[in-house]
Structure formats: structure tokens, C-alpha cells
């Protein structure tokens, strides 16, 4: 069983670093084209306030992640997911462009025809809305889940609640009731390295 107290301490260090800034710039690795700036609320007193929830097993199973609801204004850029399953639907090269926190453009490569790609996203991801806001930005810290998923090549078979704990991820939907959890599969190593670096400083 993972030690929630240990994860809480590590995640507090991550939160302290994040709270020192006004935005988070997320860049994809390799062929991933993600390039998005997530705006954060300005804190009057970062020593006593935070933008992030330190989420361990007492709140959400499995442990652990830090997450926040972004400030929509000035949250801009491209979110690229090379392969992702959402509610049973497979998306290839899903690309969502955000302007002031809302989806303004979208495409994927499931079909040869661009019109069919847009229709697929419209009917299965956005429906019944014309657009959706970026509801959550989070960093999963569960390196054990990551190592096991890589060792046995089972990432695409795991429940989203486990997958999201393995690295940076976003939720698209209302900030009260999140509609879809999506992750940046190509950035899991970034979270792993961040966690290892943080643990080395404790």
C-alpha cells in the first residue's frame, strides 16, 4: 500500500513551486504538439493560500495528484493527444485549441475526411454543447502505477482514474461537474522525473 503521508509531503513541494507562478506552460515531448499556457489565480499570500488541492488517498483513490481549476481568461493554446479513449470512443491525434479557456477549434485523424473528424468530436466529445471550458489541470504523481503500466503494457486497459494519476492531465468540461478526463500520455516521464527530483530534495 502506498504511503499517503509521503505522497502528501512530495505533492506539497510541487504545489509550493506551482503557487509561486501565475501560469503553467505545458509543452509536449517528441511528436506531441501540445503547447498550452494555463492561467492561475493570483494569490494575495502564497504562504497561506494555494491554487491546488493536495489529493491523496483520503480524497481520491488511487493516490495521488495535485489539481486546480484554471483561470479561463488567458488560458490559451493547443492540447494534443496522440491516442486516447474517452467513454469508449477512440481518438487518434485529437487536437483541441483553447482561447480564454474554451475550445475554439478541434480535429483528429480518425477519418480521411476532415469534416468527418470534426463531426466525430462534435457528436461524441462536445455534445450537446458547441464548446467546453478547460475545467481542470492536474499533475499525477503515482509513479508505481506508471511503472506497472509500462512494464506490462496495459495503459490503454486501465481505468481513467488510475491513468490520470500517472502524469500531467486535463479535464474538459464544466468546473463543477467534469465531463471527460483526458491525459497527456507522452508527458508521463516528465511527472516521474519531477517526482524523483522532488524526493531527492526532501
Beta strands, then each sheet from edge to edge (+ up, - down):
strand 1: 23-27
strand 2: 35-39
strand 3: 53-55
strand 4: 65-68
strand 5: 71-86
strand 6: 89-99
strand 7: 102-107
strand 8: 134-140
strand 9: 168-172
strand 10: 180-183
sheet 1: 1+ 2- 5+ 6- 7+
sheet 2: 3+ 4- 8+ 9- 10+
end
